């Protein structure tokens, strides 16, 4: 999970999901009439998945426990992970069932948002847990809408998915799970 402009506690709202789509490197290849629909579908998939996971774990909001019971390994890394102008808090390493937590990055975010370290880690783990669900249960949202990799005149070569849809789904999941757990 990375810090993004407009980032709000606890995670971006659905309104910001539309903005997140504009950050995708394939944004200009998406048909204008499809943009709102694919954001809505990704967000709703995140919300629906949150409801299912919430029920499965009897309303628990302890994502360290949820991750452990799901067979995920958590790797605490004492790092402030910044690449370019992006600070990363965590990442799900597909194929290995591991989540890396960049503790110094998380500590900065927690302080900025007046969160305890445990609350910040829990919120971030909820986001990464969705990516685990994508790879192992529900399928990759990034592949739910594809565009040509290269267009030369009328010739279209290859296909690629929209990575932002995966992030939008994860934000929808984390947001909905937070709402369910804090009712």
N, CA and C of each residue as an Amber inpcrd file, in Angstrom:
protein
   549
   0.8370000  -1.1650000   0.0000000   0.0000000   0.0000000   0.0000000
   0.8850000   1.2320000   0.0000000   0.5230000   2.2040000  -0.8090000
   1.3110000   3.4320000  -0.9360000   0.4890000   4.6290000  -0.4950000
   1.1900000   5.6730000  -0.0790000   0.5450000   6.9330000   0.2330000
   0.1680000   7.6060000  -1.0780000  -1.0220000   8.1920000  -1.1490000
  -1.4410000   8.8460000  -2.3840000  -2.0400000  10.2030000  -2.0830000
  -2.0250000  11.1260000  -3.0460000  -2.6330000  12.4360000  -2.8280000
  -4.1080000  12.2790000  -2.4800000  -4.6010000  13.0750000  -1.5440000
  -5.9930000  13.0030000  -1.1490000  -6.2940000  11.8850000  -0.1780000
  -5.2720000  11.2100000   0.2880000  -5.4100000  10.0840000   1.2000000
  -6.0550000  10.5700000   2.4950000  -7.1040000   9.9270000   2.9200000
  -7.7870000  10.3200000   4.1390000  -7.9240000   9.1220000   5.0600000
  -8.1280000   9.4130000   6.3170000  -8.3080000   8.3690000   7.3140000
  -9.7060000   7.8080000   7.2080000  -9.9340000   6.5010000   7.2940000
  -8.8800000   5.5130000   7.3790000  -8.3240000   5.1310000   6.0110000
  -9.0910000   5.2830000   4.9600000  -8.6250000   5.0080000   3.6060000
  -9.3940000   5.9010000   2.6520000  -8.9490000   5.9810000   1.4170000
  -9.6740000   6.8170000   0.4520000 -11.1430000   6.4170000   0.3530000
 -11.9770000   7.4090000   0.1630000 -13.4100000   7.1750000  -0.0060000
 -13.6870000   6.7650000  -1.4480000 -14.9210000   6.4170000  -1.6990000
 -15.2920000   6.0340000  -3.0600000 -15.0750000   7.2020000  -4.0180000
 -15.3240000   8.4300000  -3.5620000 -15.0900000   9.5960000  -4.4250000
 -13.6440000   9.6310000  -4.9070000 -12.7080000   9.3270000  -4.0220000
 -11.2960000   9.3360000  -4.4120000 -10.9190000   8.1300000  -5.2760000
 -11.7720000   7.1120000  -5.2820000 -11.5050000   5.9520000  -6.1360000
 -11.5170000   6.3610000  -7.6100000 -12.3960000   7.2860000  -7.9570000
 -12.4390000   7.7600000  -9.3480000 -11.1390000   8.4840000  -9.6940000
 -10.6080000   9.2340000  -8.7270000  -9.3320000   9.9180000  -8.9370000
  -8.2000000   8.9000000  -9.0630000  -8.2480000   7.8590000  -8.2490000
  -7.2070000   6.8260000  -8.3020000  -7.1240000   6.2020000  -9.6960000
  -8.2690000   6.0310000 -10.3340000  -8.2590000   5.4590000 -11.6810000
  -7.4260000   6.3190000 -12.6260000  -7.4610000   7.6350000 -12.4420000
  -6.7130000   8.5310000 -13.3450000  -5.2090000   8.3450000 -13.2190000
  -4.7400000   7.7600000 -12.1180000  -3.3070000   7.5400000 -11.9120000
  -2.7900000   6.3170000 -12.6700000  -3.7010000   5.4680000 -13.1440000
  -3.2740000   4.2560000 -13.8380000  -2.6340000   4.6230000 -15.1750000
  -1.5160000   3.9730000 -15.4880000  -0.7960000   4.3050000 -16.7190000
  -1.5950000   3.9760000 -17.9780000  -2.6600000   3.1980000 -17.8600000
  -3.5010000   2.8800000 -19.0190000  -4.8120000   3.6720000 -19.0230000
  -4.9130000   4.6610000 -18.1570000  -6.1620000   5.4220000 -18.0130000
  -6.6980000   5.9290000 -19.3510000  -5.8440000   6.4780000 -20.1870000
  -6.2960000   7.0610000 -21.4580000  -6.7800000   6.0170000 -22.4580000
  -6.5230000   4.7540000 -22.1820000  -6.9870000   3.6820000 -23.0700000
  -8.3670000   3.1610000 -22.6660000  -8.8540000   3.5770000 -21.5020000
 -10.1600000   3.1210000 -21.0190000 -11.2420000   3.9340000 -21.7210000
 -12.2610000   3.2500000 -22.2270000 -13.3740000   3.9530000 -22.8660000
 -14.0480000   4.8550000 -21.8360000 -14.3190000   6.0720000 -22.2290000
 -14.9200000   7.0570000 -21.3220000 -16.1990000   6.5190000 -20.6810000
 -17.0220000   5.8520000 -21.4740000 -18.3060000   5.3620000 -20.9620000
 -18.1390000   4.2030000 -19.9740000 -16.9480000   3.6220000 -19.8810000
 -16.7080000   2.5020000 -18.9680000 -16.0980000   2.9270000 -17.6330000
 -15.5570000   4.1220000 -17.5590000 -14.7660000   4.5270000 -16.3920000
 -15.5530000   4.4680000 -15.0870000 -16.7040000   5.0720000 -15.0340000
 -17.4810000   5.0710000 -13.7930000 -17.9110000   3.6540000 -13.4190000
 -18.3500000   2.8960000 -14.4050000 -18.8200000   1.5320000 -14.1490000
 -17.7230000   0.6510000 -13.5650000 -16.5130000   0.6990000 -14.1300000
 -15.4670000  -0.2040000 -13.6420000 -14.9850000   0.1890000 -12.2460000
 -15.0140000   1.4920000 -11.9320000 -14.6810000   1.9160000 -10.5670000
 -15.7440000   1.4030000  -9.6060000 -17.0190000   1.5930000  -9.9670000
 -18.1120000   1.1260000  -9.1070000 -18.0300000  -0.3810000  -8.8770000
 -17.7600000  -1.1360000  -9.9320000 -17.6730000  -2.5970000  -9.8030000
 -16.5150000  -3.0160000  -8.9030000 -15.3670000  -2.3710000  -9.0460000
 -14.2060000  -2.7160000  -8.2110000 -14.4820000  -2.3750000  -6.7500000
 -15.0420000  -1.1880000  -6.4980000 -15.3520000  -0.7730000  -5.1310000
 -16.3560000  -1.7430000  -4.5010000 -17.4080000  -2.0830000  -5.2540000
 -18.4350000  -2.9910000  -4.7420000 -17.8750000  -4.3860000  -4.4760000
 -16.9480000  -4.8480000  -5.3060000 -16.3170000  -6.1490000  -5.0620000
 -15.5500000  -6.1090000  -3.7440000 -14.8740000  -4.9930000  -3.4830000
 -14.1850000  -4.8220000  -2.2090000 -15.1580000  -4.8470000  -1.0430000
 -16.2640000  -4.1140000  -1.1760000 -17.2690000  -4.0870000  -0.1050000
 -17.8650000  -5.4720000   0.1340000 -18.2340000  -6.1570000  -0.9360000
 -18.8320000  -7.4930000  -0.7970000 -17.8550000  -8.4730000  -0.1530000
 -16.5990000  -8.3970000  -0.5460000 -15.5780000  -9.2800000   0.0260000
 -15.3880000  -8.9780000   1.5080000 -15.4430000  -7.7020000   1.8810000
 -15.3230000  -7.3210000   3.2950000 -16.4490000  -7.9460000   4.1140000
 -17.6500000  -7.9020000   3.5980000 -18.7960000  -8.4780000   4.3160000
 -18.6150000  -9.9810000   4.5110000 -18.1170000 -10.6590000   3.4720000
 -17.8950000 -12.1030000   3.5680000 -16.8050000 -12.4390000   4.5890000
 -15.6990000 -11.7090000   4.5520000 -14.5880000 -11.9650000   5.4840000
 -15.0110000 -11.6200000   6.9090000 -15.7380000 -10.5340000   7.0740000
 -16.2310000 -10.1190000   8.3930000 -17.0890000 -11.2310000   9.0020000
 -17.9820000 -11.8020000   8.2060000 -18.8330000 -12.8960000   8.6910000
 -17.9990000 -14.1450000   8.9770000 -17.0710000 -14.4560000   8.0970000
 -16.2430000 -15.6680000   8.2600000 -15.4380000 -15.6310000   9.5520000
 -14.9550000 -14.4460000   9.9260000 -14.1340000 -14.3130000  11.1310000
 -14.9240000 -13.7250000  12.3010000 -16.2490000 -13.9120000  12.2650000
 -17.1400000 -13.5480000  13.3740000 -16.9560000 -12.1120000  13.8480000
 -16.7610000 -11.2040000  12.9080000 -16.6730000  -9.7880000  13.2510000
 -15.3410000  -9.3530000  13.8240000 -14.3470000 -10.2080000  13.7720000
 -13.0300000  -9.8330000  14.3000000 -12.4200000  -8.7250000  13.4520000
 -11.7540000  -7.7890000  14.1240000 -11.0280000  -6.7370000  13.4150000
  -9.5400000  -6.8270000  13.7350000  -9.0950000  -8.0420000  14.0380000
  -7.6810000  -8.2910000  14.3270000  -7.0580000  -8.9190000  13.0830000
  -6.5170000  -8.0680000  12.2060000  -6.0090000  -8.5860000  10.9400000
  -4.7110000  -9.3650000  11.0850000  -3.9850000  -9.2050000  12.1670000
  -2.8370000 -10.0970000  12.3880000  -3.3420000 -11.5270000  12.5650000
  -4.4040000 -11.6880000  13.3440000  -4.9920000 -13.0090000  13.5620000
  -5.6260000 -13.5340000  12.2760000  -6.3640000 -12.6830000  11.5740000
  -7.0160000 -13.0940000  10.3300000  -5.9670000 -13.5600000   9.3170000
  -4.8870000 -12.8160000   9.2100000  -3.8030000 -13.2000000   8.2900000
  -3.1870000 -14.5350000   8.7030000  -2.9090000 -14.6920000   9.9860000
  -2.3000000 -15.9360000  10.4750000  -3.2190000 -17.1270000  10.2030000
  -4.5060000 -16.9750000  10.4960000  -5.4540000 -18.0670000  10.2720000
  -5.6440000 -18.3680000   8.7860000  -5.3120000 -17.4100000   7.9420000
  -5.4300000 -17.5960000   6.4910000  -4.1360000 -18.1060000   5.8680000
  -3.1190000 -18.3560000   6.7010000  -1.8580000 -18.8960000   6.2080000
  -0.8890000 -17.8610000   5.6610000  -1.1010000 -16.6020000   5.9970000
  -0.1970000 -15.5380000   5.5520000   0.9300000 -15.3340000   6.5470000
   2.1150000 -15.1060000   6.0320000   3.2740000 -14.7770000   6.8650000
   3.4600000 -13.2680000   6.8240000   3.5830000 -12.6540000   7.9990000
   3.8190000 -11.2150000   8.0900000   5.2890000 -10.9750000   8.3650000
   5.9000000 -10.1160000   7.5590000   7.3170000  -9.7810000   7.7090000
   7.4390000  -8.3180000   8.1190000   7.7940000  -8.0910000   9.3830000
   8.0150000  -6.7300000   9.8670000   9.4000000  -6.2790000   9.4360000
   9.4490000  -5.1980000   8.6620000  10.7320000  -4.6700000   8.1700000
  10.9250000  -3.2740000   8.7450000  12.0470000  -3.0640000   9.4020000
  12.3460000  -1.7950000  10.0660000  12.8600000  -0.7830000   9.0320000
  11.9490000  -0.3640000   8.1300000  12.3360000   0.4360000   6.9710000
  11.3120000   1.5320000   6.7040000  11.7960000   2.6900000   6.2720000
  10.9380000   3.7130000   5.6790000  11.1220000   3.5420000   4.1780000
  10.1790000   2.8790000   3.5420000  10.3270000   2.4750000   2.1430000
   9.7510000   3.5520000   1.2260000  10.6400000   4.3160000   0.6040000
  10.2440000   5.3960000  -0.2970000  10.9070000   5.1590000  -1.6480000
  10.0990000   5.2130000  -2.7000000  10.6030000   5.1010000  -4.0670000
  10.0810000   6.3240000  -4.8170000  11.0020000   7.1400000  -5.3070000
  10.5920000   8.3900000  -5.9470000   9.8940000   9.2640000  -4.9220000
   8.6720000   9.6540000  -5.2180000   7.9100000  10.4530000  -4.2590000
   6.8040000   9.6430000  -3.5940000   6.8840000   8.3150000  -3.6820000
   5.8860000   7.4350000  -3.0820000   6.4480000   6.7460000  -1.8420000
   5.7170000   6.8300000  -0.7370000   6.0730000   6.0800000   0.4740000
   5.1900000   4.8410000   0.5090000   5.8120000   3.6910000   0.6730000
   5.0860000   2.4280000   0.7460000   5.0380000   1.9540000   2.1880000
   3.8590000   1.4900000   2.5870000   3.6490000   1.0010000   3.9500000
   3.7360000  -0.5170000   4.0140000   3.4010000  -1.1550000   2.9040000
   3.3110000  -2.6140000   2.9080000   3.2070000  -3.1010000   1.4740000
   3.3650000  -4.3920000   1.3170000   3.0330000  -5.0200000   0.0450000
   2.7590000  -6.4970000   0.2590000   1.8370000  -6.9880000  -0.5550000
   1.5180000  -8.4080000  -0.5730000   2.3780000  -9.0320000  -1.6590000
   3.1290000 -10.0620000  -1.3060000   4.0140000 -10.7250000  -2.2620000
   3.2720000 -11.9490000  -2.7910000   2.6830000 -11.7960000  -3.9770000
   1.8710000 -12.8860000  -4.5170000   2.7320000 -14.1100000  -4.7900000
   2.0970000 -15.2570000  -4.6220000   2.7960000 -16.5140000  -4.8420000
   3.5550000 -17.0040000  -3.6240000   3.7300000 -16.1450000  -2.6360000
   4.4650000 -16.5400000  -1.4310000   3.6020000 -16.4620000  -0.1730000
   2.4050000 -15.8800000  -0.2980000   1.5270000 -15.6600000   0.8540000
   2.2490000 -14.9220000   1.9780000   2.9420000 -13.8630000   1.5920000
   3.6470000 -13.0240000   2.5590000   3.2330000 -11.5680000   2.3880000
   3.1780000 -10.8720000   3.5090000   2.9520000  -9.4300000   3.5100000
   4.1300000  -8.7870000   4.2160000   4.7610000  -7.8440000   3.5310000
   5.8330000  -7.0540000   4.1390000   5.2300000  -5.7920000   4.7290000
   5.5710000  -5.5160000   5.9750000   5.1450000  -4.2900000   6.6490000
   6.3740000  -3.4210000   6.8610000   6.3650000  -2.2110000   6.3130000
   7.4930000  -1.2890000   6.4240000   7.2360000  -0.3810000   7.6240000
   7.7690000  -0.7940000   8.7700000   7.3930000  -0.2220000  10.0560000
   7.6990000   1.2640000  10.2020000   8.8210000   1.7290000   9.6870000
   9.1240000   3.1620000   9.8080000   8.1800000   3.9950000   8.9440000
   7.8060000   3.4950000   7.7930000   6.8130000   4.1790000   6.9600000
   5.4680000   4.2190000   7.6770000   5.0810000   3.0870000   8.2460000
   3.8050000   3.0060000   8.9580000   3.8060000   3.9420000  10.1560000
   4.9180000   3.9990000  10.8780000   5.0080000   4.8750000  12.0550000
   4.7860000   6.3370000  11.6660000   5.3410000   6.7530000  10.5410000
   5.1470000   8.1370000  10.0860000   3.6820000   8.3900000   9.7500000
   3.0660000   7.4440000   9.0550000   1.6550000   7.5790000   8.6890000
   0.7730000   7.5800000   9.9380000   1.0870000   6.6970000  10.8850000
   0.3130000   6.6260000  12.1250000   0.3850000   7.9510000  12.8750000
   1.5740000   8.5110000  12.9680000   1.7390000   9.7860000  13.6680000
   0.9690000  10.9030000  12.9640000   1.0640000  10.9640000  11.6420000
   0.3480000  11.9880000  10.8680000  -1.1590000  11.8900000  11.0530000
  -1.6640000  10.6820000  11.2590000  -3.1050000  10.4530000  11.3800000
  -3.5590000  10.2070000  12.8130000  -2.6520000  10.4410000  13.7650000
  -2.9490000  10.2910000  15.1940000  -3.5390000   8.9150000  15.5060000
  -2.8640000   7.8950000  14.9820000  -3.2500000   6.5090000  15.2220000
  -2.1850000   5.8280000  16.0570000  -2.6170000   4.8360000  16.8160000
  -1.6180000   3.9870000  17.4550000  -0.9630000   3.1500000  16.3640000
   0.2170000   2.6620000  16.6340000   0.9130000   1.8150000  15.6640000
   0.0850000   0.5650000  15.3620000  -0.5210000  -0.0300000  16.3840000
  -1.3300000  -1.2340000  16.1710000  -2.5360000  -0.9570000  15.2860000
  -3.2180000   0.1800000  15.5140000  -4.3690000   0.5220000  14.6740000
  -3.9380000   0.7590000  13.2310000  -2.8130000   1.4390000  13.0480000
  -2.3110000   1.7040000  11.6970000  -1.9690000   0.3950000  10.9860000
  -1.2770000  -0.4910000  11.6740000  -0.9190000  -1.7840000  11.0730000
  -2.1740000  -2.5630000  10.7180000  -3.1640000  -2.5410000  11.5890000
  -4.3980000  -3.2700000  11.3240000  -5.1000000  -2.7450000  10.0690000
  -5.1820000  -1.4290000   9.9380000  -5.8030000  -0.8390000   8.7480000
  -5.0450000  -1.2300000   7.4800000  -3.7460000  -1.1640000   7.5550000
  -2.9130000  -1.4890000   6.3960000  -3.0190000  -2.9740000   6.0560000
  -3.0360000  -3.8240000   7.0760000  -3.1910000  -5.2590000   6.8180000
  -4.5380000  -5.5700000   6.1720000  -5.5730000  -4.8260000   6.5280000
  -6.8760000  -5.0800000   5.9060000  -6.7990000  -4.8290000   4.4010000
  -6.0850000  -3.7880000   4.0090000  -5.8890000  -3.4810000   2.5870000
  -5.1270000  -4.6200000   1.8880000  -4.0390000  -5.0510000   2.4950000
  -3.2290000  -6.1140000   1.8820000  -3.9570000  -7.4520000   1.8780000
  -4.8060000  -7.6760000   2.8790000  -5.5650000  -8.9240000   2.9240000
  -6.4550000  -9.0470000   1.6920000  -6.9880000  -7.9210000   1.2260000
  -7.8000000  -7.9600000   0.0120000  -6.9720000  -8.4570000  -1.1700000
  -5.7290000  -8.0110000  -1.2790000  -4.8800000  -8.4760000  -2.3810000
  -4.6420000  -9.9910000  -2.2800000  -4.4930000 -10.4870000  -1.0630000
  -4.4000000 -11.9360000  -0.8450000  -5.6670000 -12.6230000  -1.3570000
  -6.8250000 -12.0540000  -1.0400000  -8.0950000 -12.6250000  -1.4980000
  -8.1800000 -12.6070000  -3.0290000  -7.6930000 -11.5380000  -3.6340000
  -7.6890000 -11.4630000  -5.1020000  -6.9020000 -12.6170000  -5.7170000
  -5.7440000 -12.8680000  -5.1800000  -4.8540000 -13.8760000  -5.7640000
  -5.2950000 -15.3060000  -5.4590000  -6.0560000 -15.4940000  -4.3850000
  -6.3600000 -16.8480000  -3.9340000  -7.8360000 -17.2300000  -3.9310000
  -8.7280000 -16.2400000  -4.0120000 -10.1480000 -16.5620000  -3.8750000
 -11.0070000 -15.9120000  -4.9660000 -10.9740000 -14.6010000  -5.0750000
 -11.9510000 -13.8890000  -5.9130000 -11.4640000 -13.5660000  -7.3200000
 -10.1890000 -13.6810000  -7.5700000  -9.6340000 -13.3130000  -8.8720000
  -9.1450000 -11.8720000  -8.8730000  -8.2300000 -11.5830000  -9.7690000
  -7.5900000 -10.2680000  -9.8190000  -8.5050000  -9.2310000 -10.4640000
  -8.8210000  -8.1930000  -9.7230000  -9.6500000  -7.1300000 -10.2670000
  -8.9690000  -6.4130000 -11.4190000  -7.6520000  -6.3730000 -11.4060000
  -6.9250000  -5.7000000 -12.4890000  -7.1960000  -6.3520000 -13.8420000
  -7.6260000  -7.6010000 -13.8260000  -7.9110000  -8.3130000 -15.0770000
  -9.3910000  -8.2550000 -15.4570000 -10.1920000  -7.5680000 -14.6620000
 -11.6270000  -7.5030000 -14.9410000 -11.9480000  -6.5680000 -16.1010000
 -10.9930000  -5.7290000 -16.4660000 -11.1550000  -4.8290000 -17.6150000
  -9.8000000  -4.7400000 -18.2880000  -9.7670000  -5.0520000 -19.5640000
  -8.4880000  -5.0450000 -20.2790000  -8.5190000  -4.0630000 -21.4380000
  -7.3560000  -3.5230000 -21.7280000  -7.1720000  -2.5940000 -22.8450000
  -5.9940000  -3.0980000 -23.6780000  -5.9010000  -2.6670000 -24.9340000
  -4.7460000  -3.0750000 -25.7460000  -3.4440000  -2.5250000 -25.1640000
  -2.3910000  -3.3310000 -25.2180000  -1.0820000  -2.8600000 -24.7600000
  -0.5310000  -1.8040000 -25.7050000  -0.7480000  -2.0120000 -26.9880000
  -0.1960000  -1.1070000 -27.9950000  -1.1990000  -0.9640000 -29.1330000
  -1.4130000   0.2640000 -29.5660000  -2.3000000   0.5350000 -30.6920000
  -1.5030000   1.2910000 -31.7450000  -1.4560000   0.7170000 -32.9430000
  -0.7910000   1.3610000 -34.0780000  -1.8360000   1.4370000 -35.1910000
  -2.4090000   2.6190000 -35.3600000  -3.5010000   2.7540000 -36.3210000
  -4.6720000   1.9000000 -35.8800000  -5.1070000   0.9870000 -36.7700000
  -6.2090000   0.0820000 -36.4100000  -5.7070000  -1.2180000 -35.7940000
  -4.4000000  -1.3950000 -35.7510000  -3.7960000  -2.6090000 -35.2090000
  -3.6730000  -2.5090000 -33.6860000  -4.2300000  -3.4920000 -32.9900000
  -4.1590000  -3.5460000 -31.5270000  -3.3580000  -4.7760000 -31.1400000
  -2.3080000  -4.5630000 -30.3450000  -1.4220000  -5.6550000 -29.9490000
  -1.4900000  -5.9010000 -28.4460000  -1.7000000  -7.1530000 -28.0800000
  -1.6810000  -7.5530000 -26.6780000  -2.8070000  -6.9500000 -25.8680000
  -2.8870000  -7.3680000 -24.6300000  -3.8760000  -6.8370000 -23.6910000
  -3.2180000  -6.6820000 -22.3350000  -3.6720000  -5.6860000 -21.6100000
  -3.2070000  -5.4840000 -20.2370000  -4.3880000  -5.0490000 -19.3890000
  -4.3200000  -5.3850000 -18.1160000  -5.3710000  -5.0020000 -17.1910000
  -5.1250000  -3.6180000 -16.6170000  -6.0400000  -3.2010000 -15.7700000
  -5.9910000  -1.8870000 -15.1320000  -5.6470000  -2.0910000 -13.6570000
  -4.3800000  -1.8570000 -13.3120000  -3.9050000  -2.0930000 -11.9450000
  -4.6980000  -1.2930000 -10.9070000  -5.1160000  -0.0940000 -11.2500000
  -5.8400000   0.7490000 -10.2950000  -7.1040000   0.0680000  -9.7730000
  -7.7180000  -0.8090000 -10.5640000  -8.9350000  -1.4830000 -10.1070000
  -8.6580000  -2.3630000  -8.8960000  -7.4960000  -2.9610000  -8.8510000
  -7.0930000  -3.7660000  -7.7040000  -6.9760000  -2.8920000  -6.4530000
  -6.3630000  -1.7280000  -6.6130000  -6.2160000  -0.8080000  -5.4760000
  -7.5680000  -0.2590000  -5.0360000  -8.4320000   0.0450000  -5.9860000
  -9.7690000   0.5500000  -5.6590000 -10.5470000  -0.5090000  -4.8840000
 -10.4710000  -1.7570000  -5.3150000 -11.1290000  -2.8410000  -4.5870000
 -10.5890000  -2.9870000  -3.1760000  -9.2710000  -2.8730000  -3.0240000
  -8.6500000  -2.9810000  -1.6950000  -9.0840000  -1.8310000  -0.7940000
  -9.1940000  -0.6330000  -1.3530000  -9.6720000   0.5070000  -0.5580000
 -11.1380000   0.3010000  -0.1610000 -11.9430000  -0.2030000  -1.0930000
 -13.3430000  -0.4880000  -0.7780000 -13.4710000  -1.5340000   0.3160000
 -12.6330000  -2.5570000   0.2460000 -12.6170000  -3.6100000   1.2650000
 -12.2550000  -3.0300000   2.6300000 -11.1370000  -2.3140000   2.6850000
 -10.6600000  -1.7700000   3.9600000 -11.6710000  -0.7920000   4.5470000
 -12.2450000   0.0410000   3.6980000 -13.2290000   1.0260000   4.1510000
 -14.4710000   0.3320000   4.7060000 -15.0140000  -0.6200000   3.9560000
 -16.2200000  -1.3290000   4.3950000 -15.9580000  -2.1500000   5.6530000
 -14.8180000  -2.8150000   5.7170000 -14.5050000  -3.6350000   6.8890000
 -14.4090000  -2.7510000   8.1280000 -13.7660000  -1.5990000   7.9760000
 -13.6470000  -0.6380000   9.0800000 -15.0390000  -0.2060000   9.5510000
 -15.9280000   0.1050000   8.6140000 -17.2870000   0.5150000   8.9840000
 -18.0220000  -0.6050000   9.7130000 -17.8980000  -1.8310000   9.2240000
 -18.5500000  -2.9680000   9.8790000 -18.0120000  -3.1810000  11.2940000
 -16.7150000  -3.0780000  11.4440000 -16.0730000  -3.3720000  12.7300000
 -16.2790000  -2.2720000  13.7620000 -16.5710000  -1.0660000  13.3120000
 -16.6850000   0.0520000  14.2600000 -18.1240000   0.5170000  14.4400000
 -19.0840000  -0.2900000  13.9980000 -20.5090000   0.0380000  14.1960000
 -20.8330000   0.0690000  15.6640000
